[in-house]
């Protein structure tokens, strides 16, 4: 009897594709989980946890994201300047008005691994507030999430 071993993917064997996602009318958390899955490569049969197997994801219309409940006023984003008393907080509504791309970026970043591999995966995410993006040369395929 021969035992077949599962083959692990190697960095040079990974084929990276480009996908474009329209965030208009999508729920923030559900969209972020699906984007994180594609960035990690868990949608591919060659997925290996210690190798970056994921694809590039372009998100357009980030300013038209949808949230449920009263999150627009209750959800807060925190940042600290590093100085005493330097904590600032911003509601989701204000964050969408000033920096709409940061909302999706922070949601996806929280779903990726917190290590060197996760930071490399996050660099493959490109988020744009409007419907245009500068990645037409990569011929991204639209993906329904």
Secondary structure, 3 states (H helix, E strand, C coil): CCCCCCCCCCHHHCCCCEEEEECCCCEHHHHHHHHHHHHHCCCCCCCCCCCCCCCEEEEECHHHCECCCCHHHHCEEEEECCCCCCEEEEEHHHHHHHCHHHHHHHHHHCCCCCCHHHHHHHCCEEECCCCCCCCHHHCCEECCC
